[in-house]
């Protein structure tokens, strides 16, 4: 599990650093939730939402590639937008969630939201 998280954090840190140069800072789950909320509107909102969805897809792909039982999506999963809205609510619900590193927080949310049945 630590290997999966380390690989995800390494891959996403490159993405986060690159996006931060363009204006998106995602050090914590709270930062990521702020980006995923879409900001004020216009092209910045579109860019923020696209970044958010790409970040989530990247993390999910890395996680499932490394451990098929880390996160288990249902046969008819909710939309990505809906899931990331739920993540935003989850991240903002507690200081513990808000202060987690972004990838670790998003992975914790995915594992809570889409647990694998034993």
C-alpha positions in Angstrom: 0.0 0.0 0.0 2.8 2.4 0.8 4.4 1.6 -2.6 1.2 2.5 -4.3 0.9 5.8 -2.5 4.5 6.6 -3.1 4.2 6.0 -6.8 1.0 8.1 -7.0 2.5 10.9 -5.0 5.6 11.0 -7.2 3.6 11.0 -10.4 1.1 13.6 -9.2 3.7 15.8 -7.7 5.1 16.5 -11.2 1.6 17.3 -12.4 0.9 19.5 -9.4 4.1 21.4 -9.8 3.5 21.9 -13.5 0.0 23.2 -12.8 1.1 25.4 -10.0 3.2 27.3 -12.5 0.0 28.0 -14.3 -1.9 29.0 -11.2 -3.1 25.8 -9.5 -1.6 24.9 -6.1 -2.5 21.5 -4.8 -0.3 20.7 -1.9 -3.1 19.6 0.3 -6.5 18.0 -0.1 -8.0 21.3 0.8 -6.1 23.0 -2.0 -7.3 20.3 -4.4 -10.8 20.8 -3.2 -10.5 24.5 -3.9 -9.4 23.8 -7.4 -12.1 21.2 -7.9 -14.7 23.7 -6.9 -14.0 25.5 -10.1 -13.2 29.0 -9.0 -14.9 32.1 -10.2 -15.9 31.0 -13.8 -14.9 31.5 -17.4 -11.9 29.8 -18.8 -10.2 29.6 -15.4 -13.1 27.5 -14.2 -12.9 25.2 -17.2 -9.1 24.8 -16.7 -9.6 24.1 -13.0 -12.2 21.5 -13.5 -10.2 19.8 -16.3 -7.1 19.8 -14.0 -9.2 18.3 -11.2 -10.6 15.6 -13.3 -7.2 14.8 -14.8 -5.6 14.7 -11.4 -8.3 12.2 -10.1 -8.0 10.1 -13.3 -4.2 9.9 -13.0 -4.4 8.9 -9.3 -7.1 6.3 -9.9 -5.1 4.8 -12.9 -1.9 4.6 -11.0 -3.6 3.1 -7.9 -5.6 0.5 -9.7 -2.6 -0.4 -11.9 -0.5 -1.1 -8.8 -3.3 -2.8 -6.7 -6.5 -3.9 -8.3 -8.1 -4.1 -4.8 -7.1 -0.7 -3.6 -10.3 1.0 -4.9 -13.3 -0.9 -6.4 -15.7 1.1 -8.6 -19.3 -0.2 -8.8 -20.6 -1.5 -12.2 -22.3 1.8 -12.8 -20.0 4.3 -11.1 -21.2 7.9 -10.5 -19.9 10.6 -12.9 -16.5 12.0 -12.4 -17.9 15.5 -11.8 -20.3 14.1 -9.1 -17.5 12.1 -7.5 -15.2 15.2 -7.4 -18.0 17.3 -5.9 -18.3 14.7 -3.2 -14.6 14.8 -2.7 -14.7 18.6 -2.3 -17.4 18.2 0.4 -15.4 15.4 2.1 -12.1 17.4 2.1 -13.8 20.5 3.5 -15.6 18.5 6.2 -12.7 18.3 8.6 -9.3 19.8 9.2 -7.8 16.3 9.1 -9.0 15.8 5.6 -8.1 19.4 4.4 -4.6 19.1 5.7 -3.7 15.8 4.1 -1.3 15.8 1.1 -3.5 16.1 -2.0 -2.9 12.7 -3.5 -3.1 11.0 -0.1 -6.4 12.8 0.7 -7.9 12.0 -2.7 -6.9 8.3 -2.3 -8.3 8.1 1.2 -11.6 9.6 -0.2 -11.7 7.0 -3.0 -11.0 4.2 -0.7 -13.7 5.3 1.7 -16.2 6.0 -1.2 -15.4 2.9 -3.2 -14.2 0.2 -0.8 -13.4 -3.3 -2.1 -15.6 -6.0 -0.6 -13.5 -8.7 1.2 
